[in-house]
C-alpha cells in the first residue's frame, strides 16, 4: 500500500476508534516519537500509549492533508485535533472535560505498507493555554 493510502487508513481507523485496524497498520517494531517527549519502540509500547491517551482524551482529527515522497517510503500529515480532556494526565493541568482545537502534524516512515515510524508534533503551550484557563 502506498504511503498516502497507509496514512489515510491510519487516520481513518483512529477517527473511527477502530484500534485493531489502527494497530494492524503498524510494524511490530514501530518507532513512535512522542511530541516533546521520548521515543518508544514496538507495537506493545504503542498499544500502552494509546490506552493511556484514550483514557485521558477523546479526539477526532479533521482537515487532514497527506503528503508523501515519490518513492512512497516517507509521508507527512497536517491536521486539526478536535478534543476533549477527560482525565488528568500527570504533570498537566487538571481535567474537567475541557475542549480544545489544536493544529498538529506527523511525519511517517512506511515499510511494507505499514507504519514503521511516526513522529507527532503540536504546540503543547497552545494546548495548555486552551485547557488550563
JOGIVEN-V97022 format. One record per residue. N is the residue number from 1. RES is the residue in three letters. PHI is phi in whole degrees, -180 to 180 (999 if undefined). PSI is psi in radians with two decimals (NA if undefined). BURIAL is I if it has 24 or more other ideal C-beta (glycine too) atoms within 12 Angstrom, else O. Layout:
N|RES|PHI|PSI|BURIAL + N|RES|PHI|PSI|BURIAL
This chain:
1|UNK|999|2.26|O + 2|UNK|-62|2.78|O + 3|UNK|-54|-0.84|I + 4|UNK|-60|-0.74|I + 5|UNK|-67|-0.71|O + 6|UNK|-63|-0.80|I + 7|UNK|-66|-0.72|I + 8|UNK|-61|-0.79|I + 9|UNK|-63|-0.67|I + 10|UNK|-60|-0.86|I + 11|UNK|-74|-0.58|I + 12|UNK|-62|-0.77|O + 13|UNK|-64|-0.73|O + 14|UNK|-59|-0.86|I + 15|UNK|-66|-0.52|O + 16|UNK|-81|-0.18|O + 17|UNK|59|0.60|O + 18|UNK|-91|1.44|O + 19|UNK|-65|-0.53|O + 20|UNK|-68|-0.78|O + 21|UNK|-64|-0.68|O + 22|UNK|-59|-0.89|I + 23|UNK|-70|-0.50|I + 24|UNK|-64|-0.36|O + 25|UNK|-86|0.00|I + 26|UNK|-103|2.47|I + 27|UNK|-66|2.62|I + 28|UNK|-59|-0.57|O + 29|UNK|-104|0.55|O + 30|UNK|-53|2.44|I + 31|UNK|-104|2.23|I + 32|UNK|-121|1.96|I + 33|UNK|-95|2.01|O + 34|UNK|-85|2.39|I + 35|UNK|-51|2.20|I + 36|UNK|49|0.59|O + 37|UNK|-142|-2.64|O + 38|UNK|-93|-2.93|O + 39|UNK|-118|2.32|O + 40|UNK|-116|2.58|I + 41|UNK|-127|2.31|O + 42|UNK|108|2.59|O + 43|UNK|-65|-0.63|I + 44|UNK|-64|-0.73|O + 45|UNK|-64|-0.68|O + 46|UNK|-67|-0.69|I + 47|UNK|-60|-0.79|O + 48|UNK|-62|-0.75|O + 49|UNK|-59|-0.83|I + 50|UNK|-68|-0.60|I + 51|UNK|-62|-0.76|O + 52|UNK|-63|-0.83|O + 53|UNK|-61|-0.74|I + 54|UNK|-70|-0.38|O + 55|UNK|-75|-0.65|O + 56|UNK|-94|-0.41|I + 57|UNK|-139|2.55|I + 58|UNK|-118|2.07|O + 59|UNK|-134|2.54|I + 60|UNK|-129|2.42|O + 61|UNK|-103|2.34|I + 62|UNK|-130|3.01|O + 63|UNK|52|0.75|O + 64|UNK|-77|2.18|I + 65|UNK|-120|2.20|O + 66|UNK|-116|2.34|I + 67|UNK|-126|2.69|O + 68|UNK|-148|2.75|I + 69|UNK|-72|2.77|O + 70|UNK|-60|-0.57|O + 71|UNK|-84|-0.08|O + 72|UNK|75|0.19|O + 73|UNK|-92|-0.33|O + 74|UNK|-134|2.64|I + 75|UNK|-153|2.96|I + 76|UNK|-147|2.72|I + 77|UNK|-141|2.49|I + 78|UNK|-121|2.45|I + 79|UNK|-160|3.05|I + 80|UNK|-116|2.26|O + 81|UNK|-93|2.11|I + 82|UNK|-109|1.90|O + 83|UNK|-134|2.99|I + 84|UNK|-135|2.32|O + 85|UNK|-91|1.88|I + 86|UNK|-94|-0.71|O + 87|UNK|-141|2.41|O + 88|UNK|-58|2.26|O + 89|UNK|-98|2.30|I + 90|UNK|-51|2.27|O + 91|UNK|83|0.01|O + 92|UNK|-116|2.95|O + 93|UNK|-57|2.79|O + 94|UNK|-64|2.37|O + 95|UNK|-89|2.38|O + 96|UNK|-147|0.62|O + 97|UNK|85|0.24|O + 98|UNK|-58|2.57|I + 99|UNK|-105|2.75|O + 100|UNK|-151|2.69|I + 101|UNK|-131|2.09|I + 102|UNK|-138|2.13|I + 103|UNK|-67|2.50|O + 104|UNK|-152|3.02|I + 105|UNK|-155|2.96|I + 106|UNK|-152|2.60|I + 107|UNK|-118|2.43|I + 108|UNK|-126|2.59|I + 109|UNK|-116|2.27|I + 110|UNK|-113|2.28|I + 111|UNK|-137|2.24|I + 112|UNK|56|0.61|O + 113|UNK|75|0.24|O + 114|UNK|-129|2.77|I + 115|UNK|-76|2.05|I + 116|UNK|-99|-0.43|I + 117|UNK|-152|2.44|I + 118|UNK|-137|2.28|I + 119|UNK|-121|2.00|I + 120|UNK|-95|2.59|I + 121|UNK|-145|2.40|O + 122|UNK|-160|2.95|I + 123|UNK|-90|1.74|O + 124|UNK|-61|-0.66|O + 125|UNK|-63|-0.65|O + 126|UNK|-63|-0.80|O + 127|UNK|-61|-0.80|I + 128|UNK|-61|-0.73|O + 129|UNK|-62|-0.65|O + 130|UNK|-73|-0.67|I + 131|UNK|-96|-0.31|I + 132|UNK|-89|-0.21|O + 133|UNK|-76|NA|O
